[in-house]
Amino acid sequence: MKAAIPALFTILVLGACGSPVPDASIPSNNSKSQAHSQGSAPPSVPHSHNLVYAAPVGEAWELFTFNLADPDPWQLTSLSQELGFPVWSPSGDRIAFVAMSDHTADLMLLDVPTGETWILLAGYNELADWDHSGERLLVGLEEGLHILDIATGEFEPVETGSTADAYGRWARKADLIAYESSRDGNPEIYVTHLENGETIRLTENTDLDEWPSPSPDGSRVAWASGTEDDKNLWVMHSDGSNKKQITHGMLVGDAFPEWSPDGTKILLTVNQNDTFVLELIDLASGATTSLGEGTAPSWR
């Protein structure tokens, strides 16, 4: 379910009992006193940790971080909810994520140094991605893709020619977004160049083409393609040329592909016997490395 644009943008802050308190303004990077600390966050996340992902803890899903040189996971949250879609801000001091419990879902922010969390957008259960400044988020609403200014609460529509777009991702070093769109009935991959508004359709077939992820420089796009029960990871140039299948016979599900900062590797989620596992693929050699249980990673 996509969230609709609120008539009045309201930030909700978690109180000590977990109930939302309305009409609070969002704290800036230098003013966090209104946020509620979850109480069990680590006092200091190792600065070298640059991967964040969701993994099960009992019946909940919490956020963890690590790096490839030091793979011991570091638990970031203890919210006892189903957390997913974590995405680092460019500076690494905040993480946007979705928290789900019972029949509710909210877009939240985690302040990494303090462990404090905020409900940023209630009733939202889709991926949100940061722009280059770390002050705006690309979100998918019923009215299509929008850019949310965190400080002001204002929504700016992304002109793509359709409202049937979802799961938008921003290239880290280019003014380009990649997303899937069902404007013609079947999910296909598109990119939009924000500097000139040019929108390009990259796929056109009967398969499910989903969960695109642009490379850091915006020159390539990774995505999951196939049938509902049998998808593989593909990579193409951001003009739709040079499509290449990366995985063969690997049940990747939605994959949630994430590029390494240097664009040489892709981290994806693989369903192995109903367990979500993170697999790292070296694009040059094709070598794969299993990093353990987890899903929907974000790399900074």
C-alpha positions as CSV (number, residue, x, y, z in Angstrom):
1,M,0.0,0.0,0.0
2,K,1.3,3.4,-0.9
3,A,0.9,6.3,1.5
4,A,-1.1,9.3,0.4
5,I,0.2,12.8,0.7
6,P,-1.0,14.1,4.1
7,A,-3.3,17.1,4.1
8,L,-1.1,18.5,6.9
9,F,2.4,17.2,7.3
10,T,2.9,16.2,10.9
11,I,6.0,14.7,12.6
12,L,5.3,12.2,15.3
13,V,7.7,11.6,18.1
14,L,7.8,8.4,20.1
15,G,7.0,9.0,23.7
16,A,8.3,6.8,26.5
17,C,5.3,4.5,26.3
18,G,5.6,4.2,22.5
19,S,2.5,6.2,21.7
20,P,2.8,9.0,19.1
21,V,2.7,12.6,20.3
22,P,1.5,14.8,17.4
23,D,2.5,18.3,16.4
24,A,6.2,18.1,17.2
25,S,8.6,19.6,14.8
26,I,11.4,17.4,13.5
27,P,14.7,18.0,15.2
28,S,17.6,19.1,13.1
29,N,21.0,17.5,13.1
30,N,22.0,19.8,16.0
31,S,18.8,19.6,18.0
32,K,17.6,16.2,19.0
33,S,16.2,16.8,22.5
34,Q,12.6,16.1,21.4
35,A,13.3,12.6,20.2
36,H,12.9,9.5,22.3
37,S,15.9,7.3,22.8
38,Q,15.1,3.6,22.6
39,G,17.4,3.0,25.6
40,S,19.3,0.0,24.3
41,A,21.2,1.4,21.3
42,P,25.0,1.1,21.4
43,P,26.8,4.1,22.8
44,S,29.0,4.4,19.7
45,V,28.7,2.6,16.4
46,P,32.1,1.8,14.9
47,H,32.8,4.5,12.3
48,S,34.2,1.8,9.9
49,H,30.8,0.1,9.8
50,N,29.2,1.1,6.5
51,L,26.6,-1.6,5.8
52,V,23.2,-1.6,7.4
53,Y,20.5,-4.3,7.0
54,A,17.5,-5.9,8.8
55,A,17.7,-9.3,10.5
56,P,15.4,-11.3,12.8
57,V,15.7,-11.0,16.6
58,G,13.1,-13.4,18.1
59,E,9.8,-12.5,16.4
60,A,11.0,-9.0,15.5
61,W,13.3,-7.6,12.8
62,E,15.9,-5.1,14.0
63,L,18.6,-3.1,12.2
64,F,22.2,-4.1,12.3
65,T,25.5,-2.7,10.9
66,F,28.9,-4.1,10.0
67,N,31.6,-3.8,7.4
68,L,33.3,-6.5,5.2
69,A,36.6,-6.3,7.2
70,D,34.8,-6.6,10.5
71,P,31.7,-8.8,9.9
72,D,30.6,-9.0,13.5
73,P,27.1,-7.4,13.4
74,W,26.4,-4.4,15.6
75,Q,22.7,-4.1,16.7
76,L,21.4,-0.6,16.1
77,T,17.8,-0.9,17.3
78,S,15.7,-2.7,19.9
79,L,12.2,-1.5,18.9
80,S,10.6,-5.0,18.9
81,Q,8.9,-4.3,15.5
82,E,9.3,-5.5,12.0
83,L,11.9,-3.1,10.6
84,G,12.9,-3.0,7.0
85,F,14.3,-0.9,4.1
86,P,17.1,0.8,6.0
87,V,19.0,3.5,4.0
88,W,22.0,5.5,5.2
89,S,22.0,9.2,4.8
90,P,25.1,10.5,2.8
91,S,26.8,11.7,6.0
92,G,26.1,8.4,7.8
93,D,24.6,10.0,10.8
94,R,21.0,9.1,10.1
95,I,19.1,6.0,8.7
96,A,15.7,6.1,7.2
97,F,13.7,2.9,7.7
98,V,10.2,1.5,7.8
99,A,8.7,0.1,11.1
100,M,5.8,-2.3,10.9
101,S,3.6,-3.7,13.7
102,D,0.1,-5.2,13.6
103,H,-1.7,-3.2,10.9
104,T,0.5,-0.1,10.9
105,A,3.6,1.0,9.2
106,D,5.6,4.2,9.5
107,L,8.6,5.8,7.9
108,M,11.1,6.5,10.7
109,L,14.5,8.1,11.2
110,L,17.3,6.8,13.4
111,D,20.0,9.2,14.7
112,V,23.0,6.8,14.6
113,P,25.2,8.5,17.2
114,T,22.5,8.7,19.9
115,G,20.1,5.8,18.9
116,E,17.1,8.2,19.0
117,T,14.2,7.5,16.6
118,W,11.4,9.6,15.1
119,I,8.3,8.7,13.2
120,L,8.7,10.8,10.1
121,L,5.7,9.8,8.0
122,A,2.8,7.7,9.5
123,G,1.1,5.1,7.3
124,Y,4.1,4.5,5.0
125,N,5.5,1.1,4.1
126,E,7.7,1.6,1.1
127,L,11.4,2.2,0.5
128,A,12.6,5.8,0.9
129,D,15.9,7.0,-0.4
130,W,18.1,10.0,0.4
131,D,19.2,12.7,-2.0
132,H,22.8,13.9,-2.1
133,S,22.3,16.6,0.5
134,G,20.9,14.3,3.1
135,E,18.0,16.7,3.7
136,R,15.4,15.2,1.3
137,L,13.9,11.8,0.8
138,L,12.5,10.2,-2.4
139,V,9.2,8.6,-1.4
140,G,6.5,6.6,-3.2
141,L,3.0,7.8,-2.6
142,E,-0.4,7.1,-4.1
143,E,0.1,10.1,-6.3
144,G,3.5,8.8,-7.6
145,L,7.1,9.6,-6.6
146,H,7.7,12.7,-4.5
147,I,10.6,14.3,-2.9
148,L,10.1,15.1,0.8
149,D,11.9,18.0,2.3
150,I,12.6,16.8,5.9
151,A,13.0,20.3,7.4
152,T,9.8,21.8,6.0
153,G,7.6,18.7,5.4
154,E,6.9,19.8,1.8
155,F,6.3,17.3,-0.9
156,E,7.6,18.0,-4.5
157,P,6.2,15.7,-7.2
158,V,8.7,14.0,-9.5
159,E,7.5,14.4,-13.1
160,T,7.7,11.0,-14.7
161,G,4.5,11.0,-16.7
162,S,2.8,8.5,-14.4
163,T,1.5,8.0,-10.8
164,A,2.1,4.2,-11.0
165,D,5.7,4.4,-10.0
166,A,7.3,2.8,-6.9
167,Y,10.6,1.9,-5.2
168,G,12.6,4.8,-6.4
169,R,16.4,5.0,-5.8
170,W,18.7,7.9,-6.2
171,A,22.2,7.5,-7.8
172,R,24.7,8.7,-5.2
173,K,26.8,10.8,-7.5
174,A,24.4,11.7,-10.3
175,D,21.1,13.5,-10.5
176,L,19.3,10.4,-11.7
177,I,16.6,8.2,-10.1
178,A,15.7,4.6,-11.1
179,Y,12.3,3.1,-10.3
180,E,9.8,0.5,-11.3
181,S,6.5,1.5,-12.9
182,S,3.3,-0.4,-13.7
183,R,1.9,2.4,-15.9
184,D,1.3,-0.2,-18.7
185,G,0.1,-3.0,-16.4
186,N,3.4,-4.9,-16.0
187,P,6.2,-3.6,-13.8
188,E,9.1,-2.2,-15.9
189,I,12.2,-0.3,-15.0
190,Y,12.5,3.4,-15.8
191,V,15.0,6.2,-15.0
192,T,14.4,9.9,-14.8
193,H,17.2,12.5,-15.2
194,L,16.1,15.2,-12.7
195,E,18.3,18.0,-14.2
196,N,16.3,17.9,-17.5
197,G,13.3,15.8,-16.7
198,E,14.1,13.2,-19.3
199,T,12.4,9.8,-18.6
200,I,13.6,6.6,-20.2
201,R,12.0,3.2,-20.2
202,L,14.7,0.6,-19.8
203,T,12.8,-2.7,-20.0
204,E,9.9,-4.0,-22.0
205,N,8.9,-7.7,-21.6
206,T,6.4,-9.9,-19.9
207,D,8.6,-10.7,-16.9
208,L,8.4,-8.9,-13.6
209,D,11.1,-6.2,-13.6
210,E,11.4,-4.8,-10.1
211,W,13.6,-3.2,-7.4
212,P,16.0,-1.2,-9.5
213,S,19.2,0.2,-8.0
214,P,21.4,2.7,-9.9
215,S,25.2,2.5,-9.6
216,P,26.8,5.3,-7.6
217,D,27.7,7.2,-10.8
218,G,24.4,6.6,-12.4
219,S,25.9,4.8,-15.4
220,R,24.3,1.4,-14.7
221,V,21.2,-0.1,-13.1
222,A,20.8,-3.4,-11.3
223,W,17.4,-5.0,-10.9
224,A,15.5,-8.2,-10.3
225,S,13.8,-9.9,-13.3
226,G,11.8,-13.1,-13.8
227,T,8.6,-14.7,-12.4
228,E,7.3,-14.3,-8.9
229,D,9.0,-17.5,-7.8
230,D,12.1,-17.4,-10.0
231,K,13.9,-14.0,-10.3
232,N,17.5,-13.3,-11.1
233,L,19.8,-10.3,-10.8
234,W,20.5,-8.3,-14.0
235,V,22.6,-5.2,-14.7
236,M,22.3,-2.8,-17.7
237,H,23.4,0.6,-18.7
238,S,21.2,3.4,-17.6
239,D,20.0,3.9,-21.2
240,G,18.7,0.3,-21.3
241,S,21.6,-1.1,-23.3
242,N,23.9,-4.0,-22.5
243,K,21.6,-6.0,-20.4
244,K,23.5,-8.8,-18.6
245,Q,22.1,-11.6,-16.4
246,I,24.3,-11.8,-13.2
247,T,22.8,-14.7,-11.3
248,H,21.6,-18.1,-12.7
249,G,19.4,-20.5,-10.8
250,M,19.7,-18.4,-7.6
251,L,16.3,-17.7,-6.1
252,V,16.8,-14.0,-5.3
253,G,13.1,-13.0,-4.7
254,D,13.0,-9.2,-4.9
255,A,16.8,-9.1,-4.4
256,F,16.9,-5.6,-3.0
257,P,20.3,-5.0,-4.8
258,E,22.7,-2.6,-3.4
259,W,25.9,-1.4,-5.1
260,S,29.2,-1.1,-3.3
261,P,30.5,2.6,-3.1
262,D,33.1,1.9,-5.8
263,G,30.5,0.2,-8.2
264,T,32.4,-3.1,-8.4
265,K,30.2,-5.3,-6.3
266,I,26.5,-5.8,-5.6
267,L,25.0,-7.0,-2.3
268,L,21.6,-8.7,-2.7
269,T,19.1,-10.7,-0.7
270,V,18.7,-14.4,-1.5
271,N,15.9,-16.6,-0.2
272,Q,17.5,-19.9,0.9
273,N,15.0,-22.4,2.3
274,D,12.8,-19.5,3.6
275,T,15.7,-17.8,5.2
276,F,16.9,-14.4,3.8
277,V,20.6,-14.4,3.3
278,L,22.9,-11.5,2.1
279,E,25.1,-12.5,-0.8
280,L,28.0,-10.3,-2.2
281,I,28.7,-10.6,-5.9
282,D,31.9,-9.4,-7.5
283,L,30.8,-8.2,-10.9
284,A,34.2,-8.7,-12.6
285,S,34.9,-12.3,-11.4
286,G,31.3,-13.4,-10.7
287,A,32.5,-14.7,-7.3
288,T,29.9,-14.8,-4.5
289,T,30.4,-14.5,-0.8
290,S,27.7,-15.3,1.8
291,L,27.5,-12.7,4.6
292,G,24.9,-14.4,6.7
293,E,21.2,-13.8,7.5
294,G,19.7,-10.5,6.6
295,T,17.7,-8.5,4.1
296,A,17.4,-5.2,2.3
297,P,21.0,-3.8,2.8
298,S,22.2,-0.3,2.4
299,W,25.9,0.6,1.8
300,R,27.6,4.0,2.4
